Amino acid sequence: MKPQVSSSGRAAQLSYELPHRIYDAKIYPVKAPNGSTVIIYAHENGVRIIWRGGRPLKHVALPKEQPKPAKVNGTGKDVIMVIDDSDEDETPAETEFEEEVEELDPEAPYPTFIQQIDLALNVEVLHIAVPKIPEVTPIRPADSMPPIFSDKIVFAVACVDYDIRIITLPLSPPSHANKATPATKNKSKWGEQIIDIKNGHQSIPTGISMTWTSTSQKDLVDDWAEDIDMDDNEEEESTPRVRSSRRRSRTRSGSRAGDDIEKWSLLIASHSGERGGILRIWRFPIAPGGIAVRPPVTPYRTEYLTSPAERIAFSSAQYPKRRHSQLLVVDPTGIVRVYDPLAPPQKRSRSSRQEDIETGAWLASFSTTFEVPKNYSPTVPGLAHRKRILDASWASDGRSIVALLADGEWGIWDFDRSGPQPPADPSTFSLRGFIGTSSTHPTTSSSLKSRNTRSSLAPMTPNTRRTKEESLFQGSTSSQPSVSRGGITIEALHSTTGGVPEESVILWYGPDTYRIPNFGQFWSRSATGGGGSLFGPGLVKVQGLNLLGEAVTTIQQFDTTTAAARMAIPRDILVVAEHRLIIQTSTTAPSGALGSIFSDKERNEHELTLKSDQSKLSSRELDVGGMDRLLDSMEFEQPRGTSGSLVLGNPRKVLFAS
């Protein structure tokens, strides 16, 4: 599958046109043994799994079939040979990879798809859920998580036939020989295991989410204990013996519990619009070879909602943090609730000696502000309604919630009031702003009033310059309805020392996409009045994204490295359109450990050109092309002082937050 490649500045867009409609897509959090990134997307007949990048597969020549001897009349009696191959080739052949990672072409410096398979379910798959799986580090050893994640892909899908299916298959891509082998009846070709949860819903599920936990809740860590650990990690000379003993005790408790084959369990939540809104949660033991299911399959929890939910999502925090099982339930009418299926009872009886009592509880709720349509009088309170929520997602490792509203407003709810300058009213936004152009917003009096409070003057930056050029020469290209589509995706880069994770946020609203490279820094700077500056970790619009006339279904982010994050190289993103996959990747390769895609000669020529443009700018002889080159260098290169970059005076704010 070869893409259509287009470039804009130092960002390349790879567009893969597909023969079917795409309903959802996810990037699996664990890489394959050969280093490939796994992409899973849902279509009208099942799911497709793609392995991108990493070490390529070896092309092994298939054995040639021996020619059959010609029959000769008059030979002896016929010999009939019956071959029973029921016990042969039960397991797929082991995949062999090349010794080196795929070498990137300097003309096209991006990874390719090395393998893909179709998992036919003979039903439309609408939603996909994958678990949050941490990377194995010295402070997070492999025995602190289910062993199935080391060699299996585990995900769940919601289908149009009302069923929920749990699917596991090998993490390693299949060999070309195994892919060429025809499938046999009653035999899994890819080594997959499919668990069909029937009669879970009486209508089509509208969302699904999953996470993993332990069968015992004795090792859970409270927030106050976690804060103490983080403070210890930040102090360079703070009682290393105490920290090491605490980690050893947790590891020992995990290894003792690991002797039980059912130490871990899988939590799956789904919701539908039946009976005015219903939420169901299932819990299955995780065995070393797959998911253990014991009939009859019944929901672990069932909650009836006041209205059908828009989206659900388990916390971005991970076991053993106590908040890892908290579930975000987004009501489109303007309310977000938090439910924990493993929450203990609020009041425990003194006579009760059980330590693992789980009843489930609703923990908190947050509401949006009211608005009145523009054509109606604001003095009529019966016409007022809360702003509609398009999407909401966990942030700050499960400590805050980022929400996107239908009028383009976005905000942050400080769930546990641990953020900078928490508001007096916990249900209000700690930080808020607006995204999108004027043509994509609904006309309501409250939204217009909020937008008119901002300054009409915007600083001339590379982002605003390109937007002005498009509106000047091309006009408005937006044809979105009054209520736009939108979503949020947040991915974290976890610290290897146990510090605060660095989160990247993508907000898409109608045809526009925005990025916050470092959510924690952006929140801290905005809360203290710093806002986003030209070179700061502010909210910027993603440029050069061409959807080719299709609507966005969802957007996902690829993983990154610590070195790339420190050099402000943006994450690659996967944009899922209606009939195509679009990958926007940065062709900026820093020097040093990450290497460079440009030769020394090209780099020297580029630097000489920039110096020449700087001198022409000083003498006021720079043309339009030279100005474009300088602005592009400002946008994609990291500032290194005033030399070698265009000097515009003091840093200026480019976006708004309050």
Solvent accessible surface area in square Angstrom, and as a share of the most:
residue,aa,sasa,rsa
1,M,87,0.39
2,K,191,0.81
3,P,32,0.20
4,Q,110,0.49
5,V,77,0.44
6,S,59,0.38
7,S,90,0.58
8,S,40,0.26
9,G,51,0.50
10,R,52,0.19
11,A,17,0.13
12,A,6,0.05
13,Q,9,0.04
14,L,0,0.00
15,S,4,0.02
16,Y,3,0.01
17,E,106,0.48
18,L,9,0.05
19,P,114,0.72
20,H,20,0.09
21,R,88,0.32
22,I,1,0.00
23,Y,58,0.22
24,D,14,0.07
25,A,0,0.00
26,K,45,0.19
27,I,24,0.12
28,Y,5,0.02
29,P,61,0.38
30,V,34,0.19
31,K,95,0.40
32,A,6,0.04
33,P,85,0.53
34,N,6,0.03
35,G,34,0.32
36,S,0,0.00
37,T,14,0.08
38,V,0,0.00
39,I,0,0.00
40,I,0,0.00
41,Y,0,0.00
42,A,0,0.00
43,H,10,0.04
44,E,82,0.37
45,N,66,0.34
46,G,0,0.00
47,V,0,0.00
48,R,28,0.10
49,I,0,0.00
50,I,0,0.00
51,W,1,0.00
52,R,15,0.05
53,G,5,0.05
54,G,11,0.11
55,R,69,0.25
56,P,38,0.24
57,L,6,0.03
58,K,72,0.30
59,H,155,0.69
60,V,96,0.55
61,A,94,0.73
62,L,104,0.52
63,P,123,0.77
64,K,186,0.79
65,E,166,0.75
66,Q,155,0.69
67,P,117,0.74
68,K,187,0.79
69,P,122,0.77
70,A,92,0.71
71,K,204,0.86
72,V,101,0.58
73,N,151,0.78
74,G,84,0.81
75,T,91,0.53
76,G,62,0.59
77,K,186,0.79
78,D,128,0.67
79,V,129,0.74
80,I,153,0.78
81,M,153,0.68
82,V,132,0.76
83,I,129,0.65
84,D,105,0.54
85,D,92,0.48
86,S,66,0.43
87,D,125,0.65
88,E,97,0.44
89,D,120,0.62
90,E,102,0.46
91,T,110,0.64
92,P,61,0.38
93,A,70,0.55
94,E,157,0.70
95,T,21,0.12
96,E,99,0.44
97,F,29,0.12
98,E,67,0.30
99,E,138,0.62
100,E,134,0.60
101,V,101,0.58
102,E,38,0.17
103,E,162,0.72
104,L,75,0.37
105,D,75,0.39
106,P,101,0.63
107,E,157,0.70
108,A,29,0.23
109,P,24,0.15
110,Y,21,0.08
111,P,38,0.24
112,T,59,0.34
113,F,29,0.12
114,I,25,0.12
115,Q,9,0.04
116,Q,46,0.20
117,I,4,0.02
118,D,67,0.35
119,L,7,0.04
120,A,64,0.50
121,L,22,0.11
122,N,128,0.66
123,V,19,0.11
124,E,61,0.27
125,V,0,0.00
126,L,33,0.17
127,H,51,0.23
128,I,4,0.02
129,A,4,0.03
130,V,28,0.16
131,P,1,0.01
132,K,79,0.33
133,I,15,0.08
134,P,15,0.09
135,E,137,0.61
136,V,86,0.49
137,T,24,0.14
138,P,128,0.81
139,I,59,0.30
140,R,39,0.14
141,P,42,0.26
142,A,61,0.47
143,D,67,0.35
144,S,28,0.18
145,M,11,0.05
146,P,1,0.01
147,P,78,0.49
148,I,1,0.00
149,F,4,0.02
150,S,83,0.53
151,D,82,0.43
152,K,43,0.18
153,I,0,0.00
154,V,0,0.00
155,F,0,0.00
156,A,0,0.00
157,V,0,0.00
158,A,0,0.00
159,C,0,0.00
160,V,51,0.29
161,D,56,0.29
162,Y,92,0.35
163,D,11,0.06
164,I,1,0.00
165,R,25,0.09
166,I,1,0.00
167,I,0,0.00
168,T,5,0.03
169,L,1,0.01
170,P,43,0.27
171,L,4,0.02
172,S,33,0.21
173,P,0,0.00
174,P,15,0.09
175,S,17,0.11
176,H,64,0.29
177,A,38,0.30
178,N,18,0.09
179,K,74,0.31
180,A,64,0.50
181,T,71,0.41
182,P,107,0.68
183,A,72,0.56
184,T,80,0.47
185,K,178,0.76
186,N,146,0.75
187,K,81,0.35
188,S,51,0.33
189,K,49,0.21
190,W,27,0.10
191,G,27,0.26
192,E,34,0.15
193,Q,65,0.29
194,I,70,0.35
195,I,21,0.11
196,D,50,0.26
197,I,4,0.02
198,K,128,0.54
199,N,131,0.67
200,G,5,0.05
201,H,3,0.02
202,Q,116,0.52
203,S,32,0.20
204,I,65,0.33
205,P,1,0.00
206,T,65,0.38
207,G,8,0.07
208,I,16,0.08
209,S,12,0.08
210,M,6,0.03
211,T,8,0.05
212,W,4,0.01
213,T,0,0.00
214,S,2,0.01
215,T,61,0.35
216,S,40,0.26
217,Q,16,0.07
218,K,138,0.58
219,D,56,0.29
220,L,23,0.11
221,V,15,0.09
222,D,46,0.24
223,D,54,0.28
224,W,168,0.59
225,A,21,0.16
226,E,14,0.06
227,D,57,0.30
228,I,81,0.41
229,D,24,0.12
230,M,36,0.16
231,D,75,0.39
232,D,22,0.11
233,N,41,0.21
234,E,116,0.52
235,E,90,0.40
236,E,167,0.75
237,E,164,0.74
238,S,15,0.10
239,T,80,0.47
240,P,84,0.53
241,R,207,0.76
242,V,74,0.42
243,R,43,0.16
244,S,40,0.26
245,S,48,0.31
246,R,66,0.24
247,R,95,0.35
248,R,129,0.47
249,S,48,0.31
250,R,93,0.34
251,T,56,0.33
252,R,128,0.47
253,S,23,0.15
254,G,13,0.13
255,S,53,0.34
256,R,159,0.58
257,A,35,0.27
258,G,44,0.42
259,D,122,0.63
260,D,81,0.42
261,I,118,0.60
262,E,44,0.20
263,K,10,0.04
264,W,14,0.05
265,S,3,0.02
266,L,0,0.00
267,L,0,0.00
268,I,0,0.00
269,A,0,0.00
270,S,0,0.00
271,H,0,0.00
272,S,0,0.00
273,G,35,0.34
274,E,17,0.08
275,R,171,0.62
276,G,40,0.39
277,G,0,0.00
278,I,0,0.00
279,L,0,0.00
280,R,37,0.13
281,I,1,0.00
282,W,3,0.01
283,R,50,0.18
284,F,10,0.04
285,P,28,0.18
286,I,4,0.02
287,A,26,0.20
288,P,83,0.52
289,G,61,0.58
290,G,6,0.06
291,I,6,0.03
292,A,24,0.19
293,V,49,0.28
294,R,146,0.53
295,P,118,0.74
296,P,116,0.73
297,V,55,0.32
298,T,93,0.54
299,P,50,0.31
300,Y,60,0.23
301,R,44,0.16
302,T,48,0.28
303,E,42,0.19
304,Y,126,0.48
305,L,23,0.12
306,T,113,0.66
307,S,27,0.17
308,P,63,0.39
309,A,10,0.08
310,E,66,0.29
311,R,77,0.28
312,I,7,0.04
313,A,13,0.10
314,F,14,0.06
315,S,1,0.01
316,S,24,0.15
317,A,2,0.01
318,Q,22,0.10
319,Y,12,0.05
320,P,38,0.24
321,K,50,0.21
322,R,93,0.34
323,R,9,0.03
324,H,1,0.00
325,S,1,0.01
326,Q,21,0.09
327,L,0,0.00
328,L,0,0.00
329,V,4,0.03
330,V,0,0.00
331,D,7,0.04
332,P,29,0.18
333,T,81,0.47
334,G,0,0.00
335,I,42,0.21
336,V,0,0.00
337,R,56,0.20
338,V,0,0.00
339,Y,1,0.00
340,D,9,0.05
341,P,0,0.00
342,L,11,0.06
343,A,6,0.05
344,P,51,0.32
345,P,40,0.25
346,Q,150,0.67
347,K,187,0.79
348,R,117,0.43
349,S,67,0.43
350,R,247,0.90
351,S,97,0.63
352,S,39,0.25
353,R,224,0.82
354,Q,126,0.56
355,E,122,0.55
356,D,51,0.26
357,I,37,0.19
358,E,37,0.17
359,T,73,0.42
360,G,16,0.16
361,A,20,0.16
362,W,95,0.33
363,L,69,0.34
364,A,34,0.27
365,S,65,0.42
366,F,8,0.03
367,S,35,0.23
368,T,4,0.03
369,T,88,0.51
370,F,111,0.46
371,E,18,0.08
372,V,16,0.09
373,P,38,0.24
374,K,113,0.48
375,N,143,0.73
376,Y,117,0.44
377,S,53,0.34
378,P,96,0.60
379,T,113,0.66
380,V,67,0.38
381,P,115,0.72
382,G,70,0.67
383,L,71,0.35
384,A,32,0.25
385,H,85,0.38
386,R,76,0.28
387,K,6,0.03
388,R,88,0.32
389,I,0,0.00
390,L,15,0.08
391,D,12,0.06
392,A,0,0.00
393,S,11,0.07
394,W,7,0.03
395,A,0,0.00
396,S,31,0.20
397,D,12,0.06
398,G,0,0.00
399,R,31,0.11
400,S,1,0.01
401,I,0,0.00
402,V,2,0.01
403,A,0,0.00
404,L,0,0.00
405,L,1,0.00
406,A,9,0.07
407,D,3,0.01
408,G,0,0.00
409,E,5,0.02
410,W,4,0.01
411,G,0,0.00
412,I,0,0.00
413,W,1,0.00
414,D,3,0.02
415,F,39,0.16
416,D,51,0.27
417,R,100,0.36
418,S,63,0.41
419,G,15,0.15
420,P,42,0.26
421,Q,123,0.55
422,P,54,0.34
423,P,30,0.19
424,A,107,0.83
425,D,69,0.36
426,P,63,0.40
427,S,39,0.25
428,T,60,0.35
429,F,35,0.14
430,S,24,0.16
431,L,3,0.01
432,R,75,0.27
433,G,4,0.04
434,F,8,0.03
435,I,5,0.03
436,G,18,0.17
437,T,53,0.31
438,S,105,0.68
439,S,60,0.39
440,T,1,0.00
441,H,20,0.09
442,P,19,0.12
443,T,87,0.50
444,T,10,0.06
445,S,40,0.26
446,S,28,0.18
447,S,1,0.01
448,L,62,0.31
449,K,147,0.62
450,S,24,0.16
451,R,37,0.14
452,N,117,0.60
453,T,107,0.62
454,R,75,0.27
455,S,91,0.59
456,S,115,0.74
457,L,156,0.78
458,A,64,0.50
459,P,17,0.11
460,M,112,0.50
461,T,9,0.05
462,P,5,0.03
463,N,32,0.16
464,T,30,0.17
465,R,31,0.11
466,R,39,0.14
467,T,50,0.29
468,K,119,0.50
469,E,73,0.33
470,E,90,0.40
471,S,67,0.43
472,L,134,0.66
473,F,160,0.67
474,Q,127,0.56
475,G,34,0.33
476,S,92,0.60
477,T,113,0.66
478,S,33,0.21
479,S,105,0.68
480,Q,60,0.27
481,P,87,0.54
482,S,77,0.49
483,V,66,0.38
484,S,2,0.01
485,R,112,0.41
486,G,13,0.13
487,G,4,0.03
488,I,11,0.06
489,T,13,0.08
490,I,18,0.09
491,E,49,0.22
492,A,36,0.28
493,L,32,0.16
494,H,86,0.38
495,S,43,0.27
496,T,84,0.49
497,T,88,0.51
498,G,22,0.21
499,G,22,0.21
500,V,99,0.57
501,P,21,0.13
502,E,37,0.17
503,E,8,0.04
504,S,8,0.05
505,V,0,0.00
506,I,0,0.00
507,L,0,0.00
508,W,17,0.06
509,Y,0,0.00
510,G,8,0.08
511,P,51,0.32
512,D,13,0.07
513,T,3,0.02
514,Y,17,0.07
515,R,18,0.07
516,I,1,0.01
517,P,58,0.36
518,N,20,0.10
519,F,3,0.01
520,G,41,0.39
521,Q,95,0.42
522,F,6,0.02
523,W,11,0.04
524,S,51,0.33
525,R,84,0.30
526,S,16,0.10
527,A,23,0.18
528,T,101,0.59
529,G,50,0.48
530,G,37,0.36
531,G,11,0.10
532,G,4,0.03
533,S,21,0.13
534,L,51,0.25
535,F,92,0.38
536,G,20,0.19
537,P,22,0.14
538,G,1,0.01
539,L,4,0.02
540,V,46,0.27
541,K,49,0.21
542,V,15,0.09
543,Q,28,0.12
544,G,36,0.34
545,L,36,0.18
546,N,77,0.40
547,L,22,0.11
548,L,78,0.39
549,G,86,0.83
550,E,30,0.13
551,A,34,0.26
552,V,5,0.03
553,T,27,0.16
554,T,22,0.13
555,I,2,0.01
556,Q,21,0.10
557,Q,6,0.03
558,F,7,0.03
559,D,83,0.43
560,T,30,0.18
561,T,75,0.43
562,T,68,0.40
563,A,43,0.34
564,A,12,0.09
565,A,23,0.18
566,R,149,0.54
567,M,73,0.32
568,A,71,0.55
569,I,31,0.16
570,P,58,0.36
571,R,23,0.08
572,D,31,0.16
573,I,0,0.00
574,L,0,0.00
575,V,0,0.00
576,V,0,0.00
577,A,0,0.00
578,E,45,0.20
579,H,75,0.33
580,R,24,0.09
581,L,1,0.00
582,I,0,0.00
583,I,0,0.00
584,Q,13,0.06
585,T,8,0.05
586,S,29,0.19
587,T,24,0.14
588,T,30,0.18
589,A,27,0.21
590,P,15,0.10
591,S,81,0.52
592,G,65,0.62
593,A,107,0.83
594,L,73,0.36
595,G,31,0.30
596,S,47,0.30
597,I,48,0.24
598,F,84,0.35
599,S,57,0.37
600,D,97,0.50
601,K,145,0.62
602,E,91,0.41
603,R,80,0.29
604,N,82,0.42
605,E,91,0.41
606,H,67,0.30
607,E,82,0.37
608,L,117,0.58
609,T,51,0.30
610,L,17,0.08
611,K,136,0.58
612,S,48,0.31
613,D,3,0.02
614,Q,41,0.18
615,S,68,0.44
616,K,89,0.38
617,L,53,0.26
618,S,96,0.62
619,S,62,0.40
620,R,226,0.82
621,E,125,0.56
622,L,31,0.15
623,D,95,0.49
624,V,119,0.68
625,G,34,0.33
626,G,0,0.00
627,M,67,0.30
628,D,52,0.27
629,R,108,0.39
630,L,3,0.02
631,L,13,0.07
632,D,43,0.22
633,S,12,0.07
634,M,10,0.05
635,E,52,0.23
636,F,55,0.23
637,E,53,0.24
638,Q,85,0.38
639,P,54,0.34
640,R,194,0.71
641,G,54,0.52
642,T,101,0.59
643,S,90,0.58
644,G,61,0.59
645,S,23,0.15
646,L,19,0.09
647,V,92,0.53
648,L,95,0.47
649,G,62,0.59
650,N,129,0.66
651,P,107,0.67
652,R,145,0.53
653,K,115,0.49
654,V,28,0.16
655,L,48,0.24
656,F,66,0.27
657,A,40,0.31
658,S,90,0.58
